[in-house]
């Protein structure tokens, strides 16, 4: 649970970041990190279309540069875009100036007001600087679909166990996740719909 649903003391590290939306509203916010890539992102879009759902894609700038058609598909289908750095950098391993420059480089392709830090951590100087320019979106439930030791059924169980009102749910449209995504994503969507959740995107 420590990873899947971050405890309060972790959330307090970044108090101005958004970890969960309205807890009194039966809705969830579906998000995807690390794309776009041609092997996975178009399939994700087709699944979302099937259920008439909009989501938010936190994209790596270099992937957008390499795969502009997939980026265009996400935008044209009406989904929200977020910045996930240009090279999927770990904030703790980078000087603030370099980290911000990498985000700025990604924003040349993305032009968005949303940001999510790769791996979920930033230096405090990075966090403070980014709060002035972005709405920082974290998560209330990360599925860990990228873990090779987990299977699709286990990923689905995590959604069923941890999803709640206002949850920001994170999947990944990446090659590391594809083995679990094909099983878990459509089944998770169907379960959430059956439970009465509405799917929303960030305004």
Backbone torsions as a table, in degrees:
resi	resn	phi	psi	omega
1	UNK	NA	-29.7	-177.7
2	UNK	-56.0	-39.4	-179.7
3	UNK	-84.6	-50.2	-173.3
4	UNK	-61.4	-41.1	-179.4
5	UNK	-133.5	97.5	-172.4
6	UNK	-57.8	135.7	179.2
7	UNK	-72.1	169.5	-174.6
8	UNK	-61.1	-37.0	-176.4
9	UNK	-67.9	-26.3	173.5
10	UNK	-73.6	-43.6	-179.8
11	UNK	-62.3	-31.3	-179.1
12	UNK	-71.4	-15.1	176.5
13	UNK	-61.3	-34.6	-177.9
14	UNK	-128.4	75.0	-171.1
15	UNK	-66.6	-22.8	179.9
16	UNK	-89.1	-5.2	176.0
17	UNK	-78.5	157.7	179.8
18	UNK	-98.1	114.2	179.9
19	UNK	-102.1	-30.5	-177.1
20	UNK	-152.7	144.4	178.6
21	UNK	-90.2	-159.8	-171.3
22	UNK	-58.5	113.8	-177.3
23	UNK	-73.1	-12.6	179.5
24	UNK	-95.0	0.0	-176.9
25	UNK	-112.1	129.2	-177.3
26	UNK	-80.7	74.9	-179.7
27	UNK	-143.7	157.9	175.6
28	UNK	-133.6	159.8	-179.0
29	UNK	-121.4	108.9	-176.7
30	UNK	-85.4	128.3	-179.5
31	UNK	-130.9	153.6	179.3
32	UNK	-132.5	131.6	-178.9
33	UNK	-109.4	154.5	163.9
34	UNK	87.6	-9.3	179.1
35	UNK	-82.8	-164.1	-1.2
36	UNK	-88.9	149.7	172.5
37	UNK	-138.0	147.2	-175.1
38	UNK	-67.6	-23.4	-177.8
39	UNK	-75.6	-20.0	-172.4
40	UNK	-129.7	-45.6	-171.2
41	UNK	-57.7	-45.2	178.4
42	UNK	-59.8	-36.8	177.8
43	UNK	-64.9	-43.4	177.4
44	UNK	-58.5	-43.7	179.9
45	UNK	-62.1	-39.0	178.5
46	UNK	-65.3	-39.1	177.4
47	UNK	-63.7	-45.4	179.3
48	UNK	-62.6	-40.3	177.1
49	UNK	-61.2	-40.7	-178.1
50	UNK	-57.4	-37.1	-176.7
51	UNK	-102.3	7.7	178.0
52	UNK	56.9	47.7	-176.3
53	UNK	-115.8	139.8	171.6
54	UNK	-105.7	146.1	-177.7
55	UNK	-136.6	178.5	177.1
56	UNK	-118.0	129.5	-178.1
57	UNK	-110.1	114.2	175.8
58	UNK	-90.4	106.3	-166.5
59	UNK	-102.7	145.5	173.0
60	UNK	-84.1	125.2	-173.8
61	UNK	-56.2	-40.6	-178.9
62	UNK	-66.7	-30.7	175.0
63	UNK	-68.4	-36.2	175.9
64	UNK	-64.4	-41.6	177.9
65	UNK	-60.5	-43.1	-176.5
66	UNK	-78.0	-27.6	-173.9
67	UNK	-130.1	64.4	-176.8
68	UNK	-64.7	-29.5	-180.0
69	UNK	-65.9	-40.1	179.1
70	UNK	-69.0	-38.3	174.8
71	UNK	-59.5	-45.9	-179.4
72	UNK	-61.8	-37.6	178.0
73	UNK	-60.4	-43.8	-179.1
74	UNK	-61.9	-46.2	-178.8
75	UNK	-65.1	-46.5	-175.7
76	UNK	-67.0	-23.7	178.4
77	UNK	-88.9	6.5	169.4
78	UNK	86.9	20.6	180.0
79	UNK	-91.4	160.5	-179.7
80	UNK	-86.5	148.1	-178.2
81	UNK	-115.9	140.4	174.3
82	UNK	-132.2	158.2	-179.5
83	UNK	-89.1	132.8	-179.6
84	UNK	-129.0	32.4	-174.7
85	UNK	71.4	168.9	-179.5
86	UNK	-83.4	-34.1	-176.0
87	UNK	-123.5	22.4	-179.7
88	UNK	54.7	52.0	-176.2
89	UNK	-79.0	145.9	171.6
90	UNK	-87.9	117.9	-174.7
91	UNK	-57.1	-40.3	-177.0
92	UNK	-64.8	-21.1	-177.6
93	UNK	-95.0	-0.1	-174.8
94	UNK	-121.8	144.0	169.7
95	UNK	-65.3	148.0	-175.0
96	UNK	-57.3	-43.3	-178.5
97	UNK	-59.8	-43.4	179.7
98	UNK	-68.6	-39.2	-179.0
99	UNK	-63.8	-47.0	-180.0
100	UNK	-65.0	-39.5	178.6
101	UNK	-62.3	-36.3	178.9
102	UNK	-68.1	-38.4	176.4
103	UNK	-66.3	-41.9	177.8
104	UNK	-61.3	-38.2	178.8
105	UNK	-63.1	-41.9	177.5
106	UNK	-64.6	-38.2	-176.7
107	UNK	-67.0	-20.3	174.4
108	UNK	-61.5	-26.7	178.6
109	UNK	-96.5	-26.5	-169.1
110	UNK	-104.2	-38.8	-179.6
111	UNK	47.9	65.5	-176.7
112	UNK	-132.2	158.9	176.4
113	UNK	-101.3	5.5	179.6
114	UNK	-105.7	141.2	177.4
115	UNK	-140.0	140.1	171.2
116	UNK	-131.0	125.6	-179.9
117	UNK	-74.5	130.8	173.2
118	UNK	-55.3	136.7	-179.8
119	UNK	69.3	-3.2	171.7
120	UNK	81.3	11.7	-179.1
121	UNK	-131.6	145.3	176.9
122	UNK	-140.6	155.0	166.5
123	UNK	-66.1	153.6	-178.8
124	UNK	-63.5	-34.6	177.7
125	UNK	-65.5	-35.8	176.8
126	UNK	-67.9	-45.8	179.8
127	UNK	-58.5	-46.4	-178.4
128	UNK	-64.1	-41.2	179.6
129	UNK	-66.1	-41.3	-177.1
130	UNK	-71.4	-31.3	178.7
131	UNK	-60.9	-25.5	179.9
132	UNK	-75.4	-17.2	-172.2
133	UNK	-125.7	-19.7	-174.4
134	UNK	-133.0	156.8	165.4
135	UNK	-91.1	113.5	-175.4
136	UNK	-87.1	119.5	-177.0
137	UNK	-108.4	116.8	175.9
138	UNK	-98.9	-131.3	179.0
139	UNK	-158.4	155.2	173.5
140	UNK	-101.8	-19.6	178.8
141	UNK	-150.1	115.7	171.9
142	UNK	-106.7	127.5	-170.8
143	UNK	-77.1	-18.9	-174.3
144	UNK	58.1	36.0	178.3
145	UNK	-64.0	-13.2	-178.8
146	UNK	-82.7	-7.4	-175.6
147	UNK	-81.6	118.5	-178.6
148	UNK	-65.6	-21.6	-179.6
149	UNK	-81.1	-8.8	177.1
150	UNK	-100.9	153.1	175.5
151	UNK	-114.3	172.5	-175.4
152	UNK	-59.3	-35.9	179.2
153	UNK	-65.0	-38.4	178.2
154	UNK	-67.5	-37.1	177.7
155	UNK	-63.8	-44.2	178.7
156	UNK	-61.5	-40.1	178.5
157	UNK	-61.2	-35.8	179.0
158	UNK	-64.9	-40.7	177.1
159	UNK	-62.5	-46.2	-178.6
160	UNK	-64.8	-32.6	-177.1
161	UNK	-79.5	-39.5	-168.7
162	UNK	-107.1	-16.9	-179.7
163	UNK	-63.8	140.6	-179.3
164	UNK	-156.0	175.4	-179.5
165	UNK	-53.8	128.7	177.1
166	UNK	81.2	4.0	-177.9
167	UNK	-61.0	135.0	167.2
168	UNK	-97.7	111.4	-172.0
169	UNK	-103.7	129.4	-175.9
170	UNK	-112.1	120.6	165.6
171	UNK	-111.2	-178.7	179.6
172	UNK	-136.0	126.4	173.2
173	UNK	-92.9	74.3	-176.0
174	UNK	-137.0	163.8	179.3
175	UNK	-65.6	-31.7	179.4
176	UNK	-66.8	-23.0	-175.0
177	UNK	-99.2	-15.5	-167.9
178	UNK	-59.6	-31.6	-178.2
179	UNK	-65.2	-27.9	178.2
180	UNK	-99.3	-29.3	-174.3
181	UNK	-63.8	-40.9	-176.7
182	UNK	-60.8	-35.1	178.1
183	UNK	-82.2	-48.9	-166.6
184	UNK	-79.7	-38.4	-171.7
185	UNK	-61.8	-55.3	-178.8
186	UNK	-63.1	-35.2	179.9
187	UNK	-70.8	-35.9	176.8
188	UNK	-65.9	-41.9	178.1
189	UNK	-61.8	-46.2	-179.5
190	UNK	-61.9	-40.5	179.6
191	UNK	-65.9	-44.1	179.9
192	UNK	-62.2	-40.2	177.0
193	UNK	-64.6	-42.8	178.6
194	UNK	-62.0	-32.5	179.0
195	UNK	-79.3	-4.5	175.9
196	UNK	92.7	12.8	179.5
197	UNK	-78.1	142.0	171.5
198	UNK	-98.1	141.2	179.4
199	UNK	-96.5	128.8	-178.3
200	UNK	-127.2	164.3	172.0
201	UNK	-122.0	163.6	-176.8
202	UNK	-74.0	132.7	-179.7
203	UNK	-83.1	NA	NA
